[in-house]
Amino acid sequence: MRKISILLFVSAIFICSSLAFAQDSGNNPATRVIAYYFHGSFRCATCHKLEQYSKEAIEINFQDALASGKLEFKAVNVEDRGNEHYSKDYQLYTKSLILSLVKDGKEIKWKNMDKIWEYVSDKKRFFDYVNEEVNNFLKEAS
């Protein structure tokens, strides 16, 4: 009976490991870019616009990179439980768009896209800025 239990346990570990590997190898490349839009619980119209423009610029111009998993967009409330560390990690003091280059599960570079506040009143300039910076990060992820 004990041998059967051990055999079942080892089989379960093998199956779970295989499934985890299959999921990771499918749509989670070893090197990828994550675009985080960080916000708090209170959000004004401009804050919503910053997120909308960030997400829209990425979804419109980087469909292939999003589909392949080379690029991800994540909106994160830094006030939610478990997300508090982002404020310290990225020295956040306001709503921000952060680009993060991740290789083999470790962040190797990041950039605060601080000009989004400057360009929020000019959608084309905002998109151009986001596109240029995302492209630069994706080149490094290739």
C-alpha positions as CSV (number, residue, x, y, z in Angstrom):
1,M,0.0,0.0,0.0
2,R,2.8,2.4,0.8
3,K,4.5,1.7,-2.5
4,I,1.3,2.5,-4.3
5,S,1.0,5.8,-2.4
6,I,4.6,6.7,-3.3
7,L,4.1,5.8,-6.9
8,L,0.9,7.9,-7.1
9,F,2.7,10.8,-5.4
10,V,5.6,10.7,-7.9
11,S,3.2,10.3,-10.8
12,A,1.3,13.4,-9.7
13,I,4.4,15.4,-9.4
14,F,5.5,14.3,-12.9
15,I,2.2,15.2,-14.4
16,C,2.0,18.6,-12.7
17,S,5.6,19.4,-13.8
18,S,4.8,18.4,-17.4
19,L,1.7,20.6,-17.4
20,A,3.5,23.6,-16.0
21,F,6.3,23.2,-18.5
22,A,3.8,22.9,-21.4
23,Q,2.0,26.1,-20.2
24,D,5.3,28.0,-19.9
25,S,6.7,26.9,-23.2
26,G,3.5,27.9,-25.1
27,N,2.9,31.5,-24.6
28,N,5.5,32.6,-22.1
29,P,8.8,33.2,-23.9
30,A,12.0,33.2,-22.0
31,T,12.5,36.9,-22.7
32,R,9.5,39.2,-22.8
33,V,8.4,42.8,-22.1
34,I,5.7,43.6,-19.5
35,A,4.0,47.0,-19.7
36,Y,2.6,47.8,-16.3
37,Y,0.1,50.6,-15.8
38,F,0.2,51.3,-12.0
39,H,-2.7,53.1,-10.4
40,G,-4.3,53.5,-7.0
41,S,-7.9,53.1,-5.9
42,F,-8.8,56.7,-6.4
43,R,-8.7,57.5,-10.1
44,C,-9.5,60.8,-11.8
45,A,-10.4,61.3,-15.5
46,T,-6.8,61.9,-16.5
47,C,-5.7,58.7,-14.7
48,H,-8.2,56.7,-16.6
49,K,-7.1,58.3,-19.8
50,L,-3.5,57.4,-19.1
51,E,-4.5,53.8,-18.8
52,Q,-6.7,53.8,-21.8
53,Y,-4.1,55.4,-24.1
54,S,-1.4,53.1,-22.8
55,K,-3.5,50.0,-23.4
56,E,-4.8,51.2,-26.7
57,A,-1.3,52.1,-28.0
58,I,0.0,48.7,-27.1
59,E,-3.0,46.7,-28.3
60,I,-3.2,48.5,-31.7
61,N,0.5,48.6,-32.5
62,F,1.8,45.3,-31.0
63,Q,-0.8,42.7,-31.8
64,D,1.7,40.1,-32.9
65,A,4.0,40.6,-29.8
66,L,0.9,40.4,-27.5
67,A,-0.3,37.2,-29.3
68,S,3.1,35.5,-29.0
69,G,3.6,36.4,-25.4
70,K,6.6,38.6,-26.1
71,L,4.6,41.5,-24.7
72,E,2.1,41.8,-21.9
73,F,0.0,44.6,-20.7
74,K,-1.1,44.6,-17.0
75,A,-3.0,47.2,-15.1
76,V,-2.1,47.0,-11.4
77,N,-3.7,48.7,-8.4
78,V,-0.7,49.3,-6.1
79,E,-3.1,49.6,-3.2
80,D,-4.5,46.1,-3.5
81,R,-3.1,43.5,-1.0
82,G,0.1,42.0,-2.3
83,N,0.8,44.8,-4.8
84,E,2.3,47.3,-2.3
85,H,5.9,46.3,-3.2
86,Y,5.6,47.8,-6.7
87,S,5.7,51.3,-5.3
88,K,9.0,50.6,-3.7
89,D,10.4,48.4,-6.5
90,Y,9.8,51.1,-9.1
91,Q,9.9,54.2,-6.9
92,L,6.4,55.1,-7.8
93,Y,4.9,58.4,-6.6
94,T,2.0,58.7,-9.0
95,K,0.2,56.7,-11.7
96,S,2.8,55.3,-14.0
97,L,3.5,53.2,-17.1
98,I,6.5,51.0,-16.5
99,L,8.2,48.8,-19.1
100,S,10.0,45.8,-17.7
101,L,12.3,43.5,-19.6
102,V,12.2,40.0,-18.2
103,K,14.6,37.2,-19.1
104,D,14.3,33.7,-17.7
105,G,11.8,34.9,-15.0
106,K,14.1,37.7,-13.8
107,E,13.7,41.4,-14.5
108,I,16.9,42.7,-16.1
109,K,15.8,46.3,-17.0
110,W,12.9,48.6,-16.5
111,K,11.9,52.1,-17.4
112,N,9.4,54.6,-16.0
113,M,7.6,56.2,-18.9
114,D,7.3,59.5,-17.1
115,K,6.4,61.5,-20.2
116,I,2.9,60.0,-20.4
117,W,1.8,62.8,-18.1
118,E,3.3,65.4,-20.4
119,Y,1.7,63.8,-23.6
120,V,-1.7,62.9,-22.2
121,S,-3.3,65.9,-23.9
122,D,-1.9,64.9,-27.3
123,K,-2.9,61.3,-28.2
124,K,-0.7,61.0,-31.3
125,R,2.4,62.1,-29.4
126,F,1.5,59.8,-26.5
127,F,1.1,56.9,-28.9
128,D,4.4,57.7,-30.6
129,Y,6.2,57.9,-27.3
130,V,4.8,54.5,-26.1
131,N,5.4,52.9,-29.5
132,E,9.0,54.0,-29.6
133,E,9.9,52.8,-26.1
134,V,8.0,49.5,-26.4
135,N,9.8,48.9,-29.7
136,N,13.2,49.5,-28.1
137,F,12.4,47.1,-25.3
138,L,11.1,44.4,-27.8
139,K,14.3,44.7,-29.8
140,E,16.2,43.7,-26.6
141,A,13.8,40.8,-26.0
142,S,14.5,39.3,-29.5
